[in-house]
Amino acid sequence: MAVPDFQAFLLPLLRFASDGEVHSLQEAYSVLADHFKLSDADKTEMLPSGTQVIYKNRIAWARTYLVKALVLESPKRGLFRITERGRELLAGNPSTLLVKHLKAYPEFAAFHGHGNNTVDSAAATSLVDVDNEKSSSTPDEIFEMAYQELRAGLATDLLAQVSNNSPEFFERLVVKLLVKMGYGGSIRDAGQAIGRSGDEGIDGIIKEDKLGLDVIYIQAKRWQGSVGRPEIQKFVGALHGQRAKKGVFITTGSFTKDAQQYVATIDPKVVLIDGGRLVELMIDHNLGVSVAEVYEIKKIDTDFFLEG
């Protein structure tokens, strides 16, 4: 089954703690993974950032919410046990436990509203509003989803800008991107190489490393539609003519499935970079974009609190 939303972990986690013993998050990860019959794939699914496993992130946030509602207490970082309030809650034999139920506790309501009267309460609670489609997501997931949405919008706008410029601008863009990625030595070296060949489907040659121990042949085409296998075959033929081992075909358009299957089975090695991948690389390497805002996500520095 898919990983349940984080609210689904609230009641099973509280019931797991009902024995009154001190438990660790590591124990909870194992017990709740078994409870929900998570598959190996479920247990390795990561957040979009690739920094955390989703089910562990959701269990950790479920514990945080239960602690803030004072139905669990945390005697030490990463540990938890049930409180008298938690026992009273379970005594009512609830069939479900959601964020809206925890809001009945003033301590949790204050936490959920961030305890800041200067913050618009509607905006503060909307992040985990049970009527919102994202209500089942943890704050980490909500933040990452917002980031991914902003990035996707940026990528769309960026590709439109690239496509609306001249072929010459596109070639210069390719040079700058490859250099930022560590190829070609300097902008000057790369700039001299690109656009010089024009040799049967080869737009340029660029160093693979700063020493020039190997070279990469490039085809850079500003293309609106899909690039098919015939175009790639022309490029590969040109590579064979140069006895080249490596090539990169970059376009603002896309590649047909036939073209992608073709390059997967040939020698020399050819990498296809379509418009979507191109702008992702531009964003990753800060080309054509600038930083608008920086948000720092901080966590406890456990080393700071070690005594001895």
ZAVOKOL-524392 format. One record per residue (C-alpha): residue number from 1; x, y, z. Coordinates in pm, 1 decimal, decimal comma, padded with zeros to 6 digits. Example, Ala and Ser with C-alpha at 12.3 -4.5 7.8 and 13.67 -1.06 7.14 Angstrom:
{num->1 xx->01230,0 yy->-00450,0 zz->00780,0} $
{num->2 xx->01367,0 yy->-00106,0 zz->00714,0} $
This chain:
{num->1 xx->00000,0 yy->00000,0 zz->00000,0} $
{num->2 xx->00099,8 yy->00364,4 zz->-00034,3} $
{num->3 xx->00240,3 yy->00547,7 zz->00267,4} $
{num->4 xx->-00056,7 yy->00682,9 zz->00469,2} $
{num->5 xx->-00086,5 yy->01054,1 zz->00529,1} $
{num->6 xx->00066,3 yy->01181,4 zz->00848,7} $
{num->7 xx->-00269,0 yy->01219,0 zz->01027,3} $
{num->8 xx->-00327,7 yy->00845,7 zz->00983,7} $
{num->9 xx->-00024,9 yy->00783,4 zz->01206,7} $
{num->10 xx->-00160,7 yy->00985,6 zz->01501,3} $
{num->11 xx->-00392,0 yy->00729,3 zz->01660,5} $
{num->12 xx->-00174,8 yy->00418,2 zz->01597,8} $
{num->13 xx->00124,2 yy->00602,3 zz->01743,4} $
{num->14 xx->-00070,3 yy->00699,9 zz->02055,0} $
{num->15 xx->-00195,6 yy->00343,1 zz->02094,0} $
{num->16 xx->00159,5 yy->00213,0 zz->02055,8} $
{num->17 xx->00257,8 yy->00430,1 zz->02353,2} $
{num->18 xx->-00039,8 yy->00314,5 zz->02562,9} $
{num->19 xx->00176,1 yy->00066,0 zz->02758,1} $
{num->20 xx->00325,2 yy->00360,3 zz->02947,7} $
{num->21 xx->00682,8 yy->00270,9 zz->02857,8} $
{num->22 xx->00935,7 yy->00511,0 zz->02707,1} $
{num->23 xx->00970,1 yy->00441,5 zz->02337,4} $
{num->24 xx->01200,3 yy->00568,6 zz->02065,3} $
{num->25 xx->01115,7 yy->00691,6 zz->01720,2} $
{num->26 xx->01317,2 yy->00402,2 zz->01578,7} $
{num->27 xx->01079,9 yy->00161,2 zz->01752,9} $
{num->28 xx->00781,7 yy->00353,9 zz->01619,9} $
{num->29 xx->00915,4 yy->00342,3 zz->01264,6} $
{num->30 xx->00933,3 yy->-00036,6 zz->01277,2} $
{num->31 xx->00604,2 yy->-00098,1 zz->01456,2} $
{num->32 xx->00397,5 yy->00139,6 zz->01244,3} $
{num->33 xx->00554,7 yy->00021,4 zz->00919,9} $
{num->34 xx->00436,2 yy->-00327,6 zz->01014,8} $
{num->35 xx->00097,1 yy->-00195,0 zz->01127,9} $
{num->36 xx->00031,9 yy->-00037,0 zz->00788,7} $
{num->37 xx->00199,6 yy->-00325,7 zz->00602,1} $
{num->38 xx->00433,8 yy->-00091,6 zz->00418,7} $
{num->39 xx->00626,3 yy->-00249,2 zz->00134,1} $
{num->40 xx->01001,0 yy->-00218,8 zz->00084,6} $
{num->41 xx->00928,4 yy->00043,2 zz->-00181,6} $
{num->42 xx->00707,1 yy->00238,6 zz->00061,5} $
{num->43 xx->00983,9 yy->00229,9 zz->00322,2} $
{num->44 xx->01238,6 yy->00378,9 zz->00082,3} $
{num->45 xx->01019,8 yy->00647,6 zz->-00075,3} $
{num->46 xx->01184,4 yy->00985,6 zz->-00022,0} $
{num->47 xx->01066,6 yy->01344,4 zz->00000,4} $
{num->48 xx->01125,1 yy->01539,6 zz->-00323,4} $
{num->49 xx->01446,5 yy->01680,9 zz->-00178,2} $
{num->50 xx->01579,4 yy->01329,8 zz->-00122,7} $
{num->51 xx->01675,7 yy->01418,4 zz->00234,0} $
{num->52 xx->01424,1 yy->01212,3 zz->00433,2} $
{num->53 xx->01221,7 yy->00894,8 zz->00405,1} $
{num->54 xx->00854,4 yy->00993,3 zz->00378,5} $
{num->55 xx->00701,7 yy->00749,3 zz->00627,3} $
{num->56 xx->00962,7 yy->00831,5 zz->00892,0} $
{num->57 xx->00907,6 yy->01203,1 zz->00839,1} $
{num->58 xx->00533,0 yy->01156,4 zz->00885,5} $
{num->59 xx->00572,5 yy->00948,2 zz->01201,2} $
{num->60 xx->00814,4 yy->01202,8 zz->01348,7} $
{num->61 xx->00569,7 yy->01485,7 zz->01283,0} $
{num->62 xx->00282,5 yy->01279,0 zz->01426,3} $
{num->63 xx->00486,1 yy->01241,6 zz->01745,4} $
{num->64 xx->00554,4 yy->01617,3 zz->01750,8} $
{num->65 xx->00184,9 yy->01697,7 zz->01716,1} $
{num->66 xx->00089,6 yy->01453,2 zz->01991,9} $
{num->67 xx->00354,8 yy->01600,5 zz->02220,4} $
{num->68 xx->00228,7 yy->01953,0 zz->02150,4} $
{num->69 xx->-00122,0 yy->01836,5 zz->02242,7} $
{num->70 xx->00025,8 yy->01696,3 zz->02568,4} $
{num->71 xx->-00109,8 yy->01348,4 zz->02502,4} $
{num->72 xx->00251,2 yy->01235,7 zz->02472,2} $
{num->73 xx->00556,1 yy->01369,8 zz->02650,5} $
{num->74 xx->00917,7 yy->01365,3 zz->02540,5} $
{num->75 xx->01155,4 yy->01294,2 zz->02830,2} $
{num->76 xx->01449,7 yy->01312,1 zz->02590,0} $
{num->77 xx->01506,8 yy->01393,2 zz->02225,3} $
{num->78 xx->01371,4 yy->01116,1 zz->02004,5} $
{num->79 xx->01189,6 yy->00945,9 zz->02294,5} $
{num->80 xx->00825,3 yy->00960,8 zz->02402,3} $
{num->81 xx->00567,6 yy->00813,0 zz->02638,0} $
{num->82 xx->00197,7 yy->00855,7 zz->02696,8} $
{num->83 xx->00060,3 yy->01111,2 zz->02945,8} $
{num->84 xx->-00251,2 yy->01099,4 zz->03162,0} $
{num->85 xx->-00424,5 yy->01316,6 zz->02904,1} $
{num->86 xx->-00329,8 yy->01062,5 zz->02640,5} $
{num->87 xx->-00476,9 yy->00779,4 zz->02851,0} $
{num->88 xx->-00799,8 yy->00976,7 zz->02889,7} $
{num->89 xx->-00813,7 yy->01027,6 zz->02514,3} $
{num->90 xx->-00773,3 yy->00656,2 zz->02445,1} $
{num->91 xx->-01027,5 yy->00570,5 zz->02714,2} $
{num->92 xx->-01288,5 yy->00732,6 zz->02490,5} $
{num->93 xx->-01210,0 yy->00462,4 zz->02232,7} $
{num->94 xx->-01174,6 yy->00705,9 zz->01940,8} $
{num->95 xx->-01211,2 yy->00555,7 zz->01592,9} $
{num->96 xx->-00988,7 yy->00823,3 zz->01441,2} $
{num->97 xx->-00763,3 yy->01106,3 zz->01549,2} $
{num->98 xx->-00704,8 yy->01410,5 zz->01330,7} $
{num->99 xx->-00549,7 yy->01754,1 zz->01363,6} $
{num->100 xx->-00895,1 yy->01907,6 zz->01410,6} $
{num->101 xx->-00941,0 yy->01687,7 zz->01719,7} $
{num->102 xx->-00608,2 yy->01798,6 zz->01866,2} $
{num->103 xx->-00717,1 yy->02161,1 zz->01827,6} $
{num->104 xx->-00953,6 yy->02100,2 zz->02120,5} $
{num->105 xx->-00646,3 yy->02121,4 zz->02345,0} $
{num->106 xx->-00544,6 yy->02487,3 zz->02402,8} $
{num->107 xx->-00175,1 yy->02402,1 zz->02409,9} $
{num->108 xx->-00195,2 yy->02247,8 zz->02065,0} $
{num->109 xx->-00415,8 yy->02528,6 zz->01932,5} $
{num->110 xx->-00150,9 yy->02779,5 zz->02043,1} $
{num->111 xx->00122,4 yy->02575,6 zz->01874,7} $
{num->112 xx->-00079,8 yy->02524,3 zz->01559,0} $
{num->113 xx->-00144,1 yy->02896,8 zz->01533,5} $
{num->114 xx->00229,8 yy->02949,0 zz->01592,7} $
{num->115 xx->00146,7 yy->03142,4 zz->01912,4} $
{num->116 xx->00205,5 yy->03467,3 zz->01726,5} $
{num->117 xx->-00072,3 yy->03721,9 zz->01723,8} $
{num->118 xx->00103,5 yy->03917,5 zz->01451,5} $
{num->119 xx->00052,5 yy->03630,2 zz->01210,5} $
{num->120 xx->-00273,5 yy->03611,1 zz->01018,7} $
{num->121 xx->-00446,2 yy->03318,3 zz->01191,0} $
{num->122 xx->-00615,1 yy->03210,8 zz->00867,4} $
{num->123 xx->-00281,9 yy->03195,1 zz->00690,7} $
{num->124 xx->-00120,0 yy->03020,4 zz->00984,7} $
{num->125 xx->-00375,8 yy->02742,2 zz->01005,7} $
{num->126 xx->-00423,4 yy->02701,5 zz->00631,5} $
{num->127 xx->-00102,9 yy->02500,6 zz->00602,2} $
{num->128 xx->-00251,4 yy->02203,1 zz->00783,2} $
{num->129 xx->-00620,6 yy->02285,0 zz->00748,6} $
{num->130 xx->-00813,9 yy->01958,9 zz->00745,7} $
{num->131 xx->-01030,9 yy->02091,2 zz->00463,0} $
{num->132 xx->-00727,2 yy->02162,3 zz->00248,1} $
{num->133 xx->-00604,5 yy->01900,0 zz->00000,4} $
{num->134 xx->-00258,6 yy->01930,9 zz->00155,5} $
{num->135 xx->-00389,9 yy->01880,8 zz->00510,0} $
{num->136 xx->-00248,2 yy->01530,1 zz->00519,5} $
{num->137 xx->00104,6 yy->01653,4 zz->00457,0} $
{num->138 xx->00364,8 yy->01735,0 zz->00716,8} $
{num->139 xx->00512,9 yy->02087,1 zz->00734,2} $
{num->140 xx->00826,0 yy->01952,2 zz->00563,6} $
{num->141 xx->00617,4 yy->01814,4 zz->00278,9} $
{num->142 xx->00411,3 yy->02132,6 zz->00247,3} $
{num->143 xx->00726,9 yy->02341,8 zz->00228,2} $
{num->144 xx->00875,6 yy->02112,5 zz->-00034,1} $
{num->145 xx->00554,6 yy->02104,1 zz->-00237,0} $
{num->146 xx->00545,1 yy->02483,9 zz->-00240,4} $
{num->147 xx->00910,3 yy->02488,6 zz->-00346,4} $
{num->148 xx->00845,6 yy->02240,0 zz->-00626,1} $
{num->149 xx->00548,3 yy->02443,2 zz->-00748,6} $
{num->150 xx->00756,3 yy->02761,5 zz->-00754,7} $
{num->151 xx->01038,7 yy->02580,0 zz->-00932,7} $
{num->152 xx->00802,3 yy->02434,0 zz->-01192,7} $
{num->153 xx->00662,9 yy->02779,6 zz->-01265,3} $
{num->154 xx->01013,1 yy->02919,6 zz->-01294,6} $
{num->155 xx->01113,6 yy->02639,1 zz->-01532,6} $
{num->156 xx->00815,9 yy->02712,4 zz->-01758,9} $
{num->157 xx->00896,0 yy->03083,8 zz->-01772,4} $
{num->158 xx->01265,3 yy->03014,2 zz->-01823,9} $
{num->159 xx->01206,6 yy->02782,0 zz->-02119,6} $
{num->160 xx->00982,0 yy->03042,9 zz->-02281,7} $
{num->161 xx->01259,0 yy->03302,6 zz->-02246,6} $
{num->162 xx->01519,1 yy->03069,0 zz->-02395,4} $
{num->163 xx->01292,8 yy->02970,3 zz->-02685,3} $
{num->164 xx->01217,1 yy->03332,4 zz->-02772,6} $
{num->165 xx->01581,6 yy->03426,1 zz->-02817,6} $
{num->166 xx->01799,4 yy->03380,7 zz->-03124,7} $
{num->167 xx->01985,9 yy->03063,2 zz->-03223,6} $
{num->168 xx->02311,8 yy->03250,3 zz->-03155,8} $
{num->169 xx->02196,3 yy->03333,3 zz->-02803,7} $
{num->170 xx->02108,0 yy->02967,4 zz->-02753,4} $
{num->171 xx->02456,9 yy->02855,9 zz->-02854,2} $
{num->172 xx->02611,8 yy->03103,4 zz->-02609,9} $
{num->173 xx->02375,4 yy->02980,2 zz->-02339,3} $
{num->174 xx->02486,1 yy->02621,6 zz->-02400,3} $
{num->175 xx->02850,3 yy->02728,3 zz->-02367,6} $
{num->176 xx->02788,9 yy->02904,2 zz->-02036,9} $
{num->177 xx->02588,7 yy->02613,3 zz->-01898,8} $
{num->178 xx->02849,4 yy->02351,6 zz->-01988,1} $
{num->179 xx->03126,3 yy->02560,7 zz->-01835,5} $
{num->180 xx->02923,0 yy->02608,1 zz->-01515,9} $
{num->181 xx->02882,5 yy->02231,0 zz->-01506,8} $
{num->182 xx->03260,1 yy->02189,9 zz->-01516,2} $
{num->183 xx->03318,1 yy->02126,2 zz->-01886,8} $
{num->184 xx->03511,2 yy->02323,0 zz->-02143,5} $
{num->185 xx->03776,6 yy->02481,7 zz->-01926,7} $
{num->186 xx->03701,3 yy->02852,9 zz->-01951,3} $
{num->187 xx->03426,4 yy->03050,1 zz->-02123,3} $
{num->188 xx->03688,7 yy->03168,4 zz->-02372,9} $
{num->189 xx->03802,4 yy->02814,7 zz->-02459,5} $
{num->190 xx->03446,9 yy->02690,2 zz->-02487,4} $
{num->191 xx->03337,9 yy->02991,0 zz->-02687,4} $
{num->192 xx->03609,9 yy->02928,1 zz->-02943,2} $
{num->193 xx->03507,1 yy->02565,9 zz->-02976,9} $
{num->194 xx->03133,1 yy->02599,4 zz->-03006,6} $
{num->195 xx->02987,3 yy->02693,4 zz->-03342,1} $
{num->196 xx->03313,8 yy->02647,9 zz->-03531,4} $
{num->197 xx->03268,5 yy->02304,1 zz->-03674,2} $
{num->198 xx->02936,5 yy->02312,3 zz->-03857,2} $
{num->199 xx->03049,6 yy->01972,5 zz->-03977,2} $
{num->200 xx->02751,7 yy->01762,3 zz->-04083,7} $
{num->201 xx->02544,7 yy->01793,2 zz->-03770,2} $
{num->202 xx->02816,0 yy->01900,7 zz->-03526,7} $
{num->203 xx->02774,9 yy->02252,2 zz->-03392,3} $
{num->204 xx->03076,3 yy->02252,0 zz->-03166,3} $
{num->205 xx->03345,0 yy->02072,7 zz->-02975,1} $
{num->206 xx->03412,4 yy->02130,7 zz->-02608,4} $
{num->207 xx->03665,4 yy->01992,6 zz->-02363,4} $
{num->208 xx->03534,1 yy->01732,2 zz->-02121,5} $
{num->209 xx->03771,6 yy->01860,7 zz->-01854,9} $
{num->210 xx->03994,1 yy->02160,9 zz->-01800,5} $
{num->211 xx->04299,6 yy->01976,2 zz->-01930,3} $
{num->212 xx->04128,0 yy->01870,0 zz->-02247,7} $
{num->213 xx->04203,1 yy->01499,4 zz->-02198,4} $
{num->214 xx->03887,0 yy->01421,5 zz->-02395,4} $
{num->215 xx->03634,5 yy->01619,2 zz->-02597,5} $
{num->216 xx->03258,9 yy->01621,3 zz->-02634,7} $
{num->217 xx->03085,3 yy->01697,0 zz->-02962,9} $
{num->218 xx->02774,8 yy->01912,0 zz->-02938,7} $
{num->219 xx->02458,6 yy->01969,7 zz->-03133,3} $
{num->220 xx->02265,5 yy->02269,7 zz->-02999,6} $
{num->221 xx->01931,6 yy->02330,6 zz->-03168,3} $
{num->222 xx->01657,5 yy->02572,5 zz->-03075,6} $
{num->223 xx->01363,6 yy->02347,3 zz->-03160,0} $
{num->224 xx->00990,8 yy->02392,5 zz->-03104,9} $
{num->225 xx->00865,2 yy->02038,3 zz->-03163,2} $
{num->226 xx->00999,5 yy->01689,0 zz->-03108,3} $
{num->227 xx->01340,0 yy->01582,1 zz->-03234,9} $
{num->228 xx->01309,7 yy->01239,5 zz->-03393,2} $
{num->229 xx->01548,7 yy->00954,3 zz->-03461,2} $
{num->230 xx->01656,1 yy->01078,1 zz->-03810,0} $
{num->231 xx->01806,8 yy->01395,6 zz->-03662,2} $
{num->232 xx->01989,1 yy->01196,7 zz->-03396,3} $
{num->233 xx->02117,8 yy->00953,1 zz->-03658,9} $
{num->234 xx->02266,4 yy->01242,9 zz->-03856,1} $
{num->235 xx->02445,1 yy->01357,0 zz->-03542,4} $
{num->236 xx->02571,0 yy->01006,4 zz->-03467,0} $
{num->237 xx->02693,6 yy->00973,7 zz->-03826,5} $
{num->238 xx->02890,7 yy->01293,7 zz->-03782,7} $
{num->239 xx->03039,1 yy->01156,6 zz->-03459,2} $
{num->240 xx->03150,4 yy->00841,7 zz->-03639,4} $
{num->241 xx->03311,5 yy->01058,8 zz->-03903,9} $
{num->242 xx->03516,7 yy->01228,4 zz->-03633,3} $
{num->243 xx->03586,8 yy->00901,7 zz->-03450,8} $
{num->244 xx->03423,1 yy->01070,9 zz->-03153,9} $
{num->245 xx->03327,7 yy->00877,0 zz->-02841,7} $
{num->246 xx->03088,1 yy->01123,2 zz->-02679,3} $
{num->247 xx->02820,0 yy->01362,8 zz->-02790,6} $
{num->248 xx->02549,0 yy->01583,0 zz->-02641,8} $
{num->249 xx->02237,7 yy->01686,6 zz->-02831,3} $
{num->250 xx->02067,8 yy->01983,7 zz->-02665,0} $
{num->251 xx->01734,7 yy->02128,1 zz->-02775,3} $
{num->252 xx->01463,1 yy->02356,7 zz->-02646,5} $
{num->253 xx->01209,0 yy->02102,9 zz->-02771,2} $
{num->254 xx->01166,0 yy->01736,9 zz->-02681,3} $
{num->255 xx->01278,7 yy->01397,4 zz->-02810,5} $
{num->256 xx->01058,6 yy->01125,6 zz->-02947,5} $
{num->257 xx->01052,6 yy->00789,5 zz->-02771,3} $
{num->258 xx->01214,2 yy->00637,0 zz->-03081,2} $
{num->259 xx->01505,6 yy->00879,5 zz->-03054,2} $
{num->260 xx->01554,1 yy->00801,0 zz->-02685,0} $
{num->261 xx->01549,1 yy->00426,3 zz->-02746,7} $
{num->262 xx->01798,7 yy->00466,6 zz->-03030,4} $
{num->263 xx->02067,0 yy->00641,9 zz->-02823,6} $
{num->264 xx->02032,8 yy->00379,9 zz->-02550,1} $
{num->265 xx->02169,4 yy->00111,0 zz->-02781,0} $
{num->266 xx->02450,2 yy->00278,7 zz->-02973,6} $
{num->267 xx->02816,2 yy->00354,8 zz->-02949,2} $
{num->268 xx->02933,7 yy->00637,5 zz->-02924,5} $
{num->269 xx->02766,3 yy->00757,5 zz->-02607,1} $
{num->270 xx->02509,3 yy->01028,2 zz->-02679,9} $
{num->271 xx->02324,9 yy->01225,4 zz->-02411,0} $
{num->272 xx->01996,2 yy->01392,3 zz->-02501,0} $
{num->273 xx->01900,2 yy->01710,2 zz->-02315,3} $
{num->274 xx->01551,7 yy->01837,1 zz->-02392,5} $
{num->275 xx->01403,4 yy->02174,1 zz->-02301,3} $
{num->276 xx->01273,4 yy->02057,2 zz->-01965,7} $
{num->277 xx->01606,2 yy->01910,1 zz->-01860,7} $
{num->278 xx->01789,8 yy->02214,7 zz->-01996,8} $
{num->279 xx->01606,6 yy->02462,6 zz->-01775,9} $
{num->280 xx->01638,6 yy->02230,9 zz->-01473,8} $
{num->281 xx->02016,4 yy->02237,7 zz->-01523,9} $
{num->282 xx->02006,1 yy->02615,6 zz->-01564,9} $
{num->283 xx->01820,8 yy->02649,7 zz->-01233,5} $
{num->284 xx->02054,7 yy->02406,1 zz->-01056,2} $
{num->285 xx->02361,5 yy->02595,1 zz->-01180,3} $
{num->286 xx->02216,8 yy->02946,8 zz->-01137,3} $
{num->287 xx->02225,8 yy->03040,0 zz->-01503,9} $
{num->288 xx->01966,9 yy->03293,6 zz->-01615,0} $
{num->289 xx->01809,3 yy->03301,6 zz->-01269,3} $
{num->290 xx->01873,0 yy->03491,4 zz->-00947,3} $
{num->291 xx->01790,5 yy->03421,5 zz->-00583,2} $
{num->292 xx->01472,5 yy->03602,5 zz->-00477,0} $
{num->293 xx->01444,7 yy->03482,1 zz->-00114,9} $
{num->294 xx->01639,2 yy->03255,6 zz->00119,3} $
{num->295 xx->01466,4 yy->03059,2 zz->00395,5} $
{num->296 xx->01677,8 yy->02871,4 zz->00647,1} $
{num->297 xx->01529,3 yy->02554,9 zz->00797,1} $
{num->298 xx->01702,1 yy->02496,0 zz->01128,1} $
{num->299 xx->01714,1 yy->02200,0 zz->01363,5} $
{num->300 xx->01855,8 yy->02129,2 zz->01707,3} $
{num->301 xx->02235,0 yy->02097,2 zz->01718,2} $
{num->302 xx->02258,6 yy->01793,8 zz->01946,9} $
{num->303 xx->02638,5 yy->01821,5 zz->01974,0} $
{num->304 xx->02596,6 yy->02163,8 zz->02139,8} $
{num->305 xx->02410,3 yy->02006,6 zz->02431,6} $
{num->306 xx->02653,9 yy->01723,3 zz->02499,7} $
{num->307 xx->02821,6 yy->01755,7 zz->02837,1} $
{num->308 xx->03164,8 yy->01629,2 zz->02922,2} $
